[in-house]
Amino acid sequence: MEKKKTVIITTVILLILVGYLAYTTLGGTFFYYKTVGEVKADETLSGKPVRVAGKVVDGTLRKEKDTYYFEITDGSENLTVVYNGVLPSTFKNEAEVIAEGTYEKDLGIKAKKLLARCPSKYVSEKE
């Protein structure tokens, strides 16, 4: 009986440690993202960190020194993204992106991280 109790306690401790390790390693990767419309409609997000998903609006990308400016859309509304860094290799017009940074109502998203995927990889051959 004592041995069974020790095995159960050890198993619980190991599960807690594995859970903690997974949580700290993955961090915010499971953080839900919002659409452009959701961000613009929520007044409480101004000045706070957000993760926004959208499609790069064709022809909006411009570069000033080391900073990129472009717009993303959810199909109904647009939002400016300001990003200082190297663009992902899959970044291009109409690419689906997730911008993670601080939302400022008058400016848009000051992105610290930018994830992009090429839409052509996900379009069926029939289209």
DSSP file with accessible surface (Angstrom, degrees, kcal/mol):
  #  RESIDUE AA STRUCTURE BP1 BP2  ACC     N-H-->O    O-->H-N    N-H-->O    O-->H-N    TCO  KAPPA ALPHA  PHI   PSI    X-CA   Y-CA   Z-CA
    1    1 A M     >        0   0  193      0, 0.0     4,-1.8     0, 0.0     5,-0.1   0.000 360.0 360.0 360.0 -41.8    0.0    0.0    0.0
    2    2 A E  H  >  +     0   0  137      1,-0.2     4,-2.0     2,-0.2     5,-0.1   0.872 360.0  51.6 -64.2 -38.3    2.9    2.4    0.9
    3    3 A K  H  > S+     0   0  173      2,-0.2     4,-2.2     1,-0.2    -1,-0.2   0.898 108.1  51.5 -66.6 -40.2    4.6    1.7   -2.4
    4    4 A K  H  > S+     0   0  141      1,-0.2     4,-2.3     2,-0.2    -2,-0.2   0.910 109.2  50.7 -63.3 -40.8    1.4    2.4   -4.4
    5    5 A K  H  X S+     0   0  126     -4,-1.8     4,-2.5     1,-0.2    -2,-0.2   0.914 109.7  50.3 -64.0 -41.7    1.0    5.8   -2.6
    6    6 A T  H  X S+     0   0   73     -4,-2.0     4,-2.6     1,-0.2    -2,-0.2   0.908 110.0  50.3 -64.5 -41.0    4.7    6.7   -3.4
    7    7 A V  H  X S+     0   0   80     -4,-2.2     4,-2.5     2,-0.2    -2,-0.2   0.920 111.2  48.6 -64.0 -42.7    4.1    5.8   -7.1
    8    8 A I  H  X S+     0   0   95     -4,-2.3     4,-2.5     2,-0.2    -2,-0.2   0.942 112.9  46.7 -64.2 -45.8    1.0    8.0   -7.3
    9    9 A I  H  X S+     0   0   92     -4,-2.5     4,-2.5     1,-0.2    -2,-0.2   0.931 113.4  48.9 -63.5 -43.8    2.7   11.0   -5.6
   10   10 A T  H  X S+     0   0   70     -4,-2.6     4,-2.5    -5,-0.2    -1,-0.2   0.920 111.4  50.1 -62.5 -41.7    5.7   10.7   -7.8
   11   11 A T  H  X S+     0   0   67     -4,-2.5     4,-2.5     2,-0.2    -2,-0.2   0.921 110.6  49.1 -63.2 -43.8    3.5   10.5  -10.9
   12   12 A V  H  X S+     0   0   73     -4,-2.5     4,-2.3     2,-0.2    -2,-0.2   0.930 111.5  49.2 -62.9 -44.2    1.5   13.5   -9.9
   13   13 A I  H  X S+     0   0   91     -4,-2.5     4,-2.5     1,-0.2    -2,-0.2   0.927 111.8  49.1 -62.5 -43.2    4.7   15.5   -9.3
   14   14 A L  H  X S+     0   0   99     -4,-2.5     4,-2.7     1,-0.2     5,-0.2   0.907 110.3  50.8 -63.6 -41.2    6.1   14.5  -12.7
   15   15 A L  H  X S+     0   0  118     -4,-2.5     4,-2.5     2,-0.2    -1,-0.2   0.902 110.6  49.3 -63.1 -39.9    2.9   15.5  -14.4
   16   16 A I  H  X S+     0   0  110     -4,-2.3     4,-2.6     2,-0.2    -2,-0.2   0.934 112.4  47.9 -64.9 -43.9    2.9   18.9  -12.7
   17   17 A L  H  X S+     0   0  100     -4,-2.5     4,-2.6     2,-0.2    -2,-0.2   0.915 112.4  48.1 -64.4 -42.6    6.6   19.4  -13.7
   18   18 A V  H  X S+     0   0   93     -4,-2.7     4,-2.6     2,-0.2     5,-0.2   0.920 112.5  49.7 -64.3 -42.2    5.9   18.3  -17.4
   19   19 A G  H  X S+     0   0   40     -4,-2.5     4,-2.5    -5,-0.2    -2,-0.2   0.927 111.8  47.8 -61.5 -43.7    2.9   20.7  -17.5
   20   20 A Y  H  X S+     0   0  155     -4,-2.6     4,-2.6     2,-0.2     5,-0.3   0.922 111.9  49.9 -63.9 -43.2    4.9   23.6  -16.1
   21   21 A L  H  X S+     0   0  107     -4,-2.6     4,-2.3     1,-0.2     5,-0.2   0.925 111.8  47.9 -62.0 -44.2    7.7   22.9  -18.6
   22   22 A A  H  X S+     0   0   46     -4,-2.6     4,-2.6     1,-0.2     5,-0.3   0.925 112.5  49.7 -62.5 -42.7    5.3   22.8  -21.5
   23   23 A Y  H  X S+     0   0  171     -4,-2.5     4,-1.9    -5,-0.2    -2,-0.2   0.934 114.7  42.6 -63.3 -46.4    3.6   26.0  -20.4
   24   24 A T  H  < S+     0   0   66     -4,-2.6    -1,-0.2     2,-0.2    -2,-0.2   0.860 116.7  48.2 -71.9 -32.1    6.9   27.9  -20.0
   25   25 A T  H  < S+     0   0  102     -4,-2.3    -2,-0.2    -5,-0.3    -1,-0.2   0.936 119.4  36.3 -73.0 -45.6    8.4   26.6  -23.2
   26   26 A L  H >< S+     0   0   73     -4,-2.6     3,-2.3    -5,-0.2    -2,-0.2   0.750  85.8 166.0 -81.2 -23.2    5.4   27.2  -25.4
   27   27 A G  G ><  -     0   0   38     -4,-1.9     3,-0.5    -5,-0.3    -1,-0.2  -0.154  69.0  -6.6  49.8-122.8    4.5   30.5  -23.6
   28   28 A G  G >  S+     0   0   44      1,-0.2     3,-1.9    -4,-0.1    -1,-0.3   0.194  98.2 110.4 -91.5  17.4    2.0   32.5  -25.6
   29   29 A T  G <  S+     0   0   84     -3,-2.3    -1,-0.2     1,-0.3    -2,-0.1   0.740  81.3  49.8 -66.7 -19.1    1.9   30.3  -28.7
   30   30 A F  G <  S+     0   0  171     -3,-0.5    -1,-0.3    -4,-0.1     2,-0.2   0.319  82.4 130.3 -96.2   7.8   -1.6   29.2  -27.8
   31   31 A F    <   -     0   0  109     -3,-1.9     2,-0.1     1,-0.1    -3,-0.0  -0.418  63.5-117.1 -64.2 128.3   -2.7   32.8  -27.3
   32   32 A Y        -     0   0  144     -2,-0.2     2,-0.3     1,-0.1    19,-0.2  -0.357  26.3-141.0 -65.9 141.1   -5.8   33.5  -29.3
   33   33 A Y        -     0   0  109     17,-0.1     2,-0.3    -2,-0.1    19,-0.2  -0.747   9.1-138.8-103.9 157.3   -5.6   36.1  -32.1
   34   34 A K  E     -a   52   0A  64     17,-3.2    19,-2.6    -2,-0.3     2,-0.1  -0.735  16.7-114.9-109.1 160.4   -8.2   38.7  -32.9
   35   35 A T  E  >  -a   53   0A  49     -2,-0.3     4,-2.1    17,-0.2     5,-0.2  -0.447  33.7-105.1 -85.4 167.3   -9.5   39.9  -36.3
   36   36 A V  H  > S+     0   0    0     17,-0.6     4,-2.5     1,-0.2     5,-0.2   0.932 121.9  50.9 -58.0 -45.9   -9.0   43.4  -37.5
   37   37 A G  H  > S+     0   0   12      1,-0.2     4,-1.9     2,-0.2    -1,-0.2   0.890 108.0  52.1 -61.2 -40.0  -12.6   44.2  -36.9
   38   38 A E  H  > S+     0   0   78      2,-0.2     4,-1.1     1,-0.2    -1,-0.2   0.911 111.3  47.2 -64.3 -41.2  -12.5   42.9  -33.3
   39   39 A V  H >< S+     0   0    0     -4,-2.1     3,-0.5     1,-0.2     6,-0.2   0.940 113.1  47.2 -66.5 -46.4   -9.4   45.0  -32.5
   40   40 A K  H 3< S+     0   0   79     -4,-2.5    -1,-0.2     1,-0.2    -2,-0.2   0.826 112.5  50.7 -66.3 -29.7  -10.9   48.2  -33.9
   41   41 A A  H 3< S+     0   0   78     -4,-1.9     2,-1.0    -5,-0.2    -1,-0.2   0.720  94.5  79.6 -80.8 -19.8  -14.2   47.7  -32.1
   42   42 A D    X<  -     0   0   53     -4,-1.1     3,-1.6    -3,-0.5     4,-0.3  -0.747  55.7-175.0 -97.7  99.7  -12.7   47.1  -28.7
   43   43 A E  G >  S+     0   0  118     -2,-1.0     3,-1.1     1,-0.3    -1,-0.2   0.758  79.5  67.5 -62.1 -25.7  -11.7   50.4  -27.1
   44   44 A T  G 3  S+     0   0   88      1,-0.2    -1,-0.3     3,-0.0    -2,-0.0   0.625  86.7  69.1 -73.9 -11.4  -10.1   48.7  -24.2
   45   45 A L  G X   +     0   0   18     -3,-1.6     3,-2.5    -6,-0.2    58,-0.4   0.653  67.1 117.7 -82.4 -14.7   -7.3   47.3  -26.3
   46   46 A S  T <  S+     0   0   60     -3,-1.1    58,-0.2     1,-0.3    -3,-0.0  -0.323  87.6   9.0 -58.8 125.1   -5.6   50.6  -27.0
   47   47 A G  T 3  S+     0   0   53     56,-4.0    -1,-0.3     1,-0.3    57,-0.1   0.474 110.1 109.3  84.8   2.6   -2.1   50.6  -25.5
   48   48 A K  S <  S-     0   0  109     -3,-2.5    55,-2.2    55,-0.4    -1,-0.3  -0.774  77.1 -95.9-112.0 157.2   -2.3   46.8  -24.8
   49   49 A P  E     + B   0 102A 104      0, 0.0     2,-0.3     0, 0.0    53,-0.3  -0.467  50.2 169.6 -70.7 137.9   -0.6   43.8  -26.4
   50   50 A V  E     - B   0 101A   5     51,-3.4    51,-2.4    -2,-0.2     2,-0.4  -0.944  32.9-140.6-141.3 164.1   -2.6   42.1  -29.0
   51   51 A R  E     - B   0 100A  25     -2,-0.3   -17,-3.2   -19,-0.2     2,-0.4  -0.991  27.6-172.3-128.0 119.4   -2.2   39.4  -31.7
   52   52 A V  E     -aB  34  99A   0     47,-2.7    47,-2.8    -2,-0.4     2,-0.4  -0.947  10.1-155.4-121.6 133.8   -4.1   40.3  -34.9
   53   53 A A  E     +aB  35  98A  17    -19,-2.6   -17,-0.6    -2,-0.4     2,-0.3  -0.830  32.1 126.8-106.1 143.2   -4.7   38.1  -38.0
   54   54 A G  E     - B   0  97A  14     43,-2.2    43,-3.2    -2,-0.4     2,-0.4  -0.977  54.1 -90.2-173.9 178.8   -5.4   39.4  -41.4
   55   55 A K  E     -CB  73  96A  90     18,-2.7    18,-1.9    -2,-0.3    41,-0.2  -0.891  45.5-108.0-108.2 135.7   -4.4   39.4  -45.1
   56   56 A V  E     -C   72   0A   1     39,-2.5    38,-1.5    -2,-0.4     2,-0.4  -0.441  35.0-123.2 -64.3 127.5   -1.8   41.9  -46.4
   57   57 A V    >   -     0   0   32     14,-2.8     3,-1.7    -2,-0.2    14,-0.4  -0.608  32.4-107.6 -76.3 125.5   -3.6   44.5  -48.5
   58   58 A D  T 3  S+     0   0   97     -2,-0.4    -1,-0.1     1,-0.2    -3,-0.0  -0.252  98.0  10.9 -56.5 129.0   -2.1   44.6  -52.0
   59   59 A G  T 3  S+     0   0   66      1,-0.1    -1,-0.2    -3,-0.0    -2,-0.0   0.513  97.1 102.7  84.9   5.1    0.0   47.6  -52.7
   60   60 A T    <   +     0   0   38     -3,-1.7     2,-0.3    11,-0.2    -2,-0.1   0.598  47.3 110.0 -96.9  -9.5    0.2   49.0  -49.1
   61   61 A L        +     0   0   70     -4,-0.3     2,-0.3     9,-0.1     9,-0.2  -0.487  38.3 160.3 -72.9 127.3    3.7   47.9  -48.2
   62   62 A R  E     -D   69   0A 130      7,-2.5     7,-2.9    -2,-0.3     2,-0.4  -0.984  25.5-145.3-142.1 154.6    6.3   50.7  -47.9
   63   63 A K  E     -D   68   0A 116     -2,-0.3     2,-0.5     5,-0.2     5,-0.2  -0.977  11.2-176.4-125.6 132.7    9.6   50.9  -46.2
   64   64 A E  E >   -D   67   0A  93      3,-2.8     3,-2.2    -2,-0.4     2,-0.3  -0.966  69.8 -51.2-126.9 111.4   11.2   53.9  -44.4
   65   65 A K  T 3  S-     0   0  190     -2,-0.5     0, 0.0     1,-0.3     0, 0.0  -0.444 123.5 -20.7  58.0-117.5   14.7   53.3  -43.2
   66   66 A D  T 3  S+     0   0  114     -2,-0.3    19,-0.7    -3,-0.1     2,-0.4   0.240 119.8  94.8-102.8  13.1   14.4   50.0  -41.2
   67   67 A T  E <   -DE  64  84A  29     -3,-2.2    -3,-2.8    17,-0.2     2,-0.4  -0.902  58.3-153.4-113.7 133.0   10.7   50.2  -40.6
   68   68 A Y  E     -DE  63  83A  43     15,-3.5    15,-2.8    -2,-0.4     2,-0.4  -0.826   6.9-167.3-102.3 142.1    7.9   48.6  -42.7
   69   69 A Y  E     +DE  62  82A  49     -7,-2.9    -7,-2.5    -2,-0.4     2,-0.3  -0.994  22.4 142.6-125.7 131.8    4.4   49.9  -42.9
   70   70 A F  E     - E   0  81A   2     11,-1.9    11,-3.5    -2,-0.4     2,-0.4  -0.971  39.6-115.9-158.4 169.2    1.5   47.9  -44.5
   71   71 A E  E     - E   0  80A  60    -14,-0.4   -14,-2.8    -2,-0.3     2,-0.3  -0.880  18.4-162.1-113.2 146.5   -2.1   47.3  -44.0
   72   72 A I  E     -CE  56  79A   0      7,-2.5     7,-2.2    -2,-0.4     2,-0.3  -0.897   9.6-162.8-120.5 156.4   -3.9   44.1  -43.1
   73   73 A T  E     -CE  55  78A  28    -18,-1.9   -18,-2.7    -2,-0.3     5,-0.2  -0.960  28.2-156.4-137.8 153.3   -7.6   43.3  -43.6
   74   74 A D  S    S-     0   0   57      3,-1.5     4,-0.1    -2,-0.3   -20,-0.1   0.152  70.9 -89.6-106.6  11.4  -10.2   40.8  -42.4
   75   75 A G  S    S+     0   0   71      2,-0.4     3,-0.1   -20,-0.1   -21,-0.0   0.107 122.7  44.8 103.2 -20.8  -12.2   41.5  -45.5
   76   76 A S  S    S+     0   0   96      1,-0.4     2,-0.3     0, 0.0    -3,-0.0   0.651 114.2  30.0-123.6 -30.5  -14.3   44.3  -44.1
   77   77 A E        -     0   0   76      2,-0.0    -3,-1.5     0, 0.0    -2,-0.4  -0.952  64.3-141.1-133.3 154.3  -11.8   46.6  -42.3
   78   78 A N  E     -E   73   0A  61     -2,-0.3     2,-0.3    -5,-0.2    -5,-0.2  -0.820  11.9-170.1-112.6 154.8   -8.1   47.6  -42.6
   79   79 A L  E     -E   72   0A   9     -7,-2.2    -7,-2.5    -2,-0.3     2,-0.3  -0.996  22.8-122.8-144.2 134.4   -5.5   48.1  -39.9
   80   80 A T  E     -E   71   0A  39     -2,-0.3    29,-2.7    -9,-0.2     2,-0.4  -0.579  21.6-158.6 -77.8 139.1   -2.0   49.6  -40.3
   81   81 A V  E     -Ef  70 109A   0    -11,-3.5   -11,-1.9    -2,-0.3     2,-0.5  -0.974   2.8-163.4-117.9 130.7    0.9   47.5  -39.1
   82   82 A V  E     +Ef  69 110A  18     27,-3.2    29,-2.3    -2,-0.4     2,-0.4  -0.975  16.2 177.6-113.3 122.2    4.3   49.1  -38.2
   83   83 A Y  E     -Ef  68 111A  28    -15,-2.8   -15,-3.5    -2,-0.5     2,-0.7  -0.986  20.5-166.4-135.4 126.3    7.1   46.6  -38.1
   84   84 A N  E     +E   67   0A 110     27,-0.7     2,-0.3    -2,-0.4   -17,-0.2  -0.900  61.0  53.6-111.3  99.8   10.8   47.1  -37.4
   85   85 A G  S    S-     0   0   27     -2,-0.7     2,-0.5   -19,-0.7    -2,-0.1  -0.979  95.3 -42.3 167.2-169.2   12.7   44.0  -38.3
   86   86 A V        -     0   0  127     -2,-0.3     3,-0.1     1,-0.0    -2,-0.1  -0.755  57.4-124.3 -89.5 128.5   13.2   41.4  -41.1
   87   87 A L        -     0   0   32     -2,-0.5    28,-0.0     1,-0.1    -1,-0.0  -0.438  33.3-100.4 -69.5 143.5   10.1   40.4  -42.9
   88   88 A P    >   -     0   0   33      0, 0.0     3,-2.0     0, 0.0    -1,-0.1  -0.278  30.1-116.0 -59.7 151.3    9.4   36.7  -43.0
   89   89 A S  T 3  S+     0   0  127      1,-0.3    28,-0.1    -3,-0.1    -2,-0.1   0.769 115.8  54.0 -62.9 -25.2   10.4   34.9  -46.3
   90   90 A T  T 3  S+     0   0   36     26,-0.2     2,-0.3     2,-0.0    -1,-0.3   0.417  81.9 118.3 -89.7   3.5    6.8   34.1  -47.0
   91   91 A F    <   +     0   0   23     -3,-2.0     2,-0.3    25,-0.1    27,-0.1  -0.527  34.3 125.1 -74.6 129.8    5.6   37.7  -46.6
   92   92 A K    >   -     0   0   97     -2,-0.3     3,-2.0    25,-0.1   -36,-0.3  -0.959  65.5 -49.9-165.5 175.9    4.1   39.2  -49.7
   93   93 A N  T 3  S+     0   0   67     -2,-0.3   -36,-0.1     1,-0.3     3,-0.1  -0.309 124.8  10.4 -56.9 137.5    0.9   40.9  -51.0
   94   94 A E  T 3  S+     0   0  101    -38,-1.5    -1,-0.3     1,-0.2     2,-0.1   0.522  92.4 144.0  67.5  10.4   -2.2   39.0  -49.9
   95   95 A A    <   -     0   0    0     -3,-2.0   -39,-2.5    23,-0.1     2,-0.5  -0.492  57.0-113.8 -72.3 147.5   -0.3   36.7  -47.6
   96   96 A E  E     -BG  55 117A  71     21,-1.3    21,-2.1   -41,-0.2     2,-0.3  -0.724  45.5-179.7 -81.9 128.4   -2.0   35.7  -44.4
   97   97 A V  E     -BG  54 116A   3    -43,-3.2   -43,-2.2    -2,-0.5     2,-0.5  -0.918  29.1-151.1-130.0 156.7   -0.2   37.3  -41.4
   98   98 A I  E     -BG  53 115A  41     17,-2.4    17,-2.5    -2,-0.3     2,-0.5  -0.994  18.0-162.8-123.7 119.4   -0.4   37.4  -37.6
   99   99 A A  E     -BG  52 114A   0    -47,-2.8   -47,-2.7    -2,-0.5     2,-0.5  -0.917   2.7-166.0-104.9 126.2    1.0   40.6  -36.2
  100  100 A E  E     +BG  51 113A  56     13,-2.6    12,-3.3    -2,-0.5    13,-2.1  -0.957  41.5  79.5-116.2 123.7    1.8   40.5  -32.5
  101  101 A G  E    S-BG  50 111A   6    -51,-2.4   -51,-3.4    -2,-0.5     2,-0.4  -0.932  78.8 -35.0 177.3-152.0    2.5   43.8  -30.7
  102  102 A T  E     -BG  49 110A  35      8,-1.8     8,-2.9    -2,-0.3     2,-0.5  -0.834  47.7-137.1-104.0 133.8    0.9   46.8  -29.1
  103  103 A Y  E     - G   0 109A  10    -55,-2.2   -56,-4.0   -58,-0.4     2,-0.5  -0.757  18.9-176.4 -90.8 128.3   -2.3   48.3  -30.5
  104  104 A E  E >>  - G   0 108A  71      4,-3.2     4,-3.3    -2,-0.5     3,-1.0  -0.986  22.7-141.8-124.6 119.3   -2.5   52.1  -30.7
  105  105 A K  T 34 S+     0   0  108     -2,-0.5    -1,-0.1     1,-0.3     4,-0.1   0.834  99.4  39.9 -50.5 -43.0   -5.8   53.4  -31.9
  106  106 A D  T 34 S+     0   0  163      1,-0.1    -1,-0.3     2,-0.1    -3,-0.0   0.716 128.6  29.9 -82.5 -20.6   -4.4   56.3  -34.0
  107  107 A L  T <4 S-     0   0   65     -3,-1.0     2,-0.4     1,-0.3    -2,-0.2   0.811  96.1-133.8-105.0 -46.0   -1.4   54.3  -35.4
  108  108 A G  E  <  - G   0 104A   2     -4,-3.3    -4,-3.2   -29,-0.1     2,-0.5  -0.962  58.8 -10.1 122.8-140.6   -2.4   50.7  -35.6
  109  109 A I  E     -fG  81 103A   0    -29,-2.7   -27,-3.2    -2,-0.4     2,-1.1  -0.839  47.3-155.9-101.1 123.4   -0.3   47.7  -34.5
  110  110 A K  E     -fG  82 102A  99     -8,-2.9    -8,-1.8    -2,-0.5     2,-0.2  -0.835  31.6-151.8 -91.4  94.5    3.3   48.3  -33.5
  111  111 A A  E     +fG  83 101A   9    -29,-2.3   -27,-0.7    -2,-1.1   -10,-0.3  -0.512  33.1 176.0 -80.0 135.5    4.3   44.7  -34.2
  112  112 A K  E    S+     0   0A 166    -12,-3.3     2,-0.3     1,-0.3   -11,-0.2   0.655  79.4  31.5-100.2 -29.1    7.2   43.0  -32.4
  113  113 A K  E     - G   0 100A 124    -13,-2.1   -13,-2.6   -28,-0.0     2,-0.4  -0.975  66.1-169.4-129.9 146.5    6.6   39.7  -34.1
  114  114 A L  E     - G   0  99A  13     -2,-0.3     2,-0.4   -15,-0.2   -15,-0.2  -0.981   1.3-173.3-140.2 122.0    5.3   38.9  -37.5
  115  115 A L  E     + G   0  98A  97    -17,-2.5   -17,-2.4    -2,-0.4     2,-0.3  -0.943  12.3 176.5-113.7 137.5    4.2   35.5  -38.8
  116  116 A A  E     - G   0  97A  21     -2,-0.4     2,-0.4   -19,-0.2   -19,-0.2  -0.990  14.9-166.5-140.9 149.5    3.3   35.0  -42.5
  117  117 A R  E     - G   0  96A 106    -21,-2.1   -21,-1.3    -2,-0.3   -25,-0.1  -0.993  31.2-112.4-134.0 146.3    2.3   32.2  -44.7
  118  118 A C    >   -     0   0   15     -2,-0.4     3,-1.1   -23,-0.2     4,-0.3  -0.613  18.1-151.1 -78.3 122.4    2.1   32.2  -48.5
  119  119 A P  G >  S+     0   0   24      0, 0.0     3,-1.7     0, 0.0     4,-0.4   0.820  90.5  67.9 -66.0 -28.2   -1.5   31.9  -49.7
  120  120 A S  G >  S+     0   0   74      1,-0.3     3,-0.7     2,-0.2    -2,-0.0   0.787  92.1  61.2 -64.9 -23.4   -0.5   30.1  -52.9
  121  121 A K  G <  S+     0   0  145     -3,-1.1    -1,-0.3     1,-0.2    -3,-0.0   0.690 108.8  42.9 -73.0 -16.9    0.6   27.1  -51.0
  122  122 A Y  G <  S+     0   0  138     -3,-1.7     2,-0.4    -4,-0.3    -1,-0.2   0.331  88.3 103.1-114.4   6.5   -2.9   26.6  -49.7
  123  123 A V  S <  S-     0   0   71     -3,-0.7     2,-0.0    -4,-0.4    -3,-0.0  -0.762  73.8-119.1 -92.4 133.5   -5.0   27.2  -52.8
  124  124 A S    >   -     0   0   60     -2,-0.4     3,-1.2     1,-0.1    -2,-0.1  -0.301  19.3-118.2 -68.2 157.3   -6.3   24.1  -54.5
  125  125 A E  T 3  S+     0   0  200      1,-0.2    -1,-0.1    -2,-0.0    -2,-0.0   0.715 109.2  68.0 -69.7 -18.3   -5.2   23.4  -58.1
  126  126 A K  T 3         0   0  202      0, 0.0    -1,-0.2     0, 0.0    -2,-0.0   0.750 360.0 360.0 -72.6 -24.5   -8.8   23.7  -59.3
  127  127 A E    <         0   0  177     -3,-1.2    -4,-0.0     0, 0.0     0, 0.0  -0.359 360.0 360.0 -76.9 360.0   -9.0   27.4  -58.6
